[in-house]
Amino acid sequence: METENETMVTARETLDWLIKMAMADGVLTPNETAVLKAFCDTHGIDAEDAINRAKELIDLNTPETELIKYPTRNGLDFEEHVVSYLLGVPGLKLLAWTGDKYYKGIYDPTTLNPDLHLCYCPTANTRIAFWVECKWRHHWQKDDRGEYYWEIGARHLAHYRSLARRTRQKVFVVLGTGKNGKNPRSVYLIPLRAFVNGRIYLRDVQCKYDYQDTPLGFINAVMTKFL
């Protein structure tokens, strides 16, 4: 029987609580940043992503009551957007949807895998499996030269590359930008191999889609350009 002390929570829920505590005074201190990074590294979460989320909340001056709900809601909404969009493609199947659960510091190694494991079967004799990591941001970051870029955490990058080698299946990042995850302004398809030292520049992204594009066209881009 589950007791109060044995209640299972997700790593994401705990992380959002930590962010709320760290930002109660409206400032993310170096010590608070270190705590967030240590927690993320322990539980297989993108530390840079979490820290950037906390910084964005400061910039947005989000009320304290929204600190937990805002970033998590948009990230999950974007994942659901990608799933509902892509599963409209005939022959595309969802093999797995990775969660972030852990219990008393123990978590399944598959937690580190990309969010979605998909398989495209356009014909009876054709089966192409691939992985998709969904990321949502308000906007691209800008470097000192004024060029727009986005980075993926070193630990996740190394794991994704190892996964691609072991399974012989491609890994992609689907990056959404805009004000909310349910209605992204733009979505970018980025093959893992395009990242150089964990960074991808907007100028180098080859595949972008907006709402006038069809899901089948998006998948065709995956098939013809990257697989």
N, C-alpha and C positions, 0 to 999 in steps of 0.2 A: 504494500500500500504506500502511495506517495505521501511523504510528510512535507511540512513547510520548508524544511532545510534541503529537501531533495528535489524541489521544483526545478524542472528543466527550463532553461532560458537559452536563447540563441546568442551567439557571439555578437551579432549585430545589435541586439537589444542592449547587451552590456556595454558595447562600444558607444551607443547613443547616450546611455546614462553617463558614461565617463565624459563625453563631450559636453553634456549639459552641466555637469559639475565643474568642469574646467572653465566653462564660459560664463559661469554665474556672475562674475565680476566684469564681464565684457572684454576681458583681455586674455589672450592665450600666451601664458608665460613659457619660457624655455623648459622649466621643470614639467609643466603640464604636457608640453609637446613630447618630451621624453617618455612620459608615462603612456601616452597614447601610442607612441611608436612601439614601445616594449610590448604592450598588450596585443597590438596588431601582428607583430612578428611572431608572438607565441601562438596565436590562433589562426595564422594563415590568412590574414586580411591585409589588403593593400594599405600600408601605413600612410603613404603620401596622399592617397585618396582621402583617408579619414582626416588628416591634418588640413588638407585643402578645404574639405567640407566645413570644418570648424572656422577657418579663416573667412570663408564665404558668408557664414552666418553672422560674423562680426560686421562684415562689409554691408550686409543687407539689413543690419540692425533688427533681426528677427526677435520678437518677444520671447522671453524665457519659456513660456508655455508651449512654444512651437519648436524649441530646439531639438526635441526628439523626433517629432513627427515630420518635419520638413524635408531633410535630406533622405531619410529612409523611404518616405512615401514616393518621392520622385524617382529614386533608383529602382524600386520595385515596380512602379508604374511603367517605367521605361522597359524593364524586362518583359512585362506583360504585353506591352505594345509590340515589342519585337516578336514575341511568340505568336500573338494573334495575327500579326501581319504575315509572317513567314509561313505559318501553317495553312494559309490560304492557297499555297502553291500545290497543285496536284503532284502527288508522288513524294512530297517532303514529309518525313516522319520525325517526331520528337522521341529520341531514345532515352534521354535523361535530362532532368532539370535539377541542378545542384543546389543544395541548401547550405545554411551556415550554422547548423546546430552543434552544440558541444555540451558536455556534462562533466562538471567538476574538473575542468581543465583537460578533458579528453575529447578529441574530435576525430572524425573519420578522415583519413588522408585524402579522400576524394573531394573533401571540402575545398581543397586548393585547385580543383579542376575548373575550367571555364564554366560559365553558367549553363550553357546548353550543349547537348550532344545531339546532332541532327544527322539524318540519313536521307539522301536524295535518290529516289529510284524511278527515273523517268521511263524505264522499260523493265520488263521482267528479268532481263539478264544484266541490268546495270544497277550497281549499288555503290554509292559514294558517300561515305561518312565523313563528317567534319565537326569541329568544335567552334562555339561562338561565345565570347565573353562580352557581356553588355555593360557599357559605361555611359553614364549621363553626366553632363556638365552644363553649367550656364553658358560657358563660352570657352574658346581656346585661350591658352596662356600666350603671353607675348614676351619674347626675349629682349636682350639689350639692343638688338638691331631692329626691333620692331616687327620681327617675323613671328607668325603664329605657330604654336606647337602644342603637343600633348605628350605626357610621359607615362609610362607604366612602371610599377615598382619592380626593382631588380629581382626580388624573390619570386614574384609571380611570372616575370619574364623567363627566368631560368626554368621554373616548373613547366610552363607552357611549352618551351622548346624541348624539354625532356619528354613530355607527353606526346608531342608531335613525332619525335623519333621512335618512341616505344610502340605507338599505335599505327605509325605511318599514315597519319591523318592530319590534314591541315588545321591550323588554328587561326581564327579571325577575331578581331575586335570590332564590335559594332558600337560606334560612339555617337550618342545623340546630344544635341545642343539645343538650348532654348530655355524658356521660363519654367516649363514643367514637363515631367516625364510622360504624361499621357498625350501630350500634343507637341512633340519636338519640332523645332523649326527646321532642322536639317539632321540627317543621319548619314554617317560615313562608314563604309566598309573598308577595314584595314587588315591586310594579311600580316601575320606575325613577322614574316621575314622582312617587312618594310621598316621595322623599328631598328634604328641604329643607336646603339648604346642606350636602349630603352626609350628613345625619343622618335616621334614622327612629326614632320612639319606639314602644315596644311597644304603647302604648295606641292607636296609629293603624294597627296592622297589621290588615287585614280578613280575611285568609285564613290559617288555621292548620290543620294536619292531624296526626293521630296514627295509630297503627296500625289503629284501627277504621275509618278512612276508606279508601275504595277509590281506586285510581289514577284511574279514570274520573271519580269525583267531584271529584278534585283538578283534572283537566283541564277538567271542566265549569265549575269555579270560574274558571279562567283565561279560558275562552271567554265566560262570562256576565258576569263582573265587570270584566274588564280589557281585552279585545280589541275 
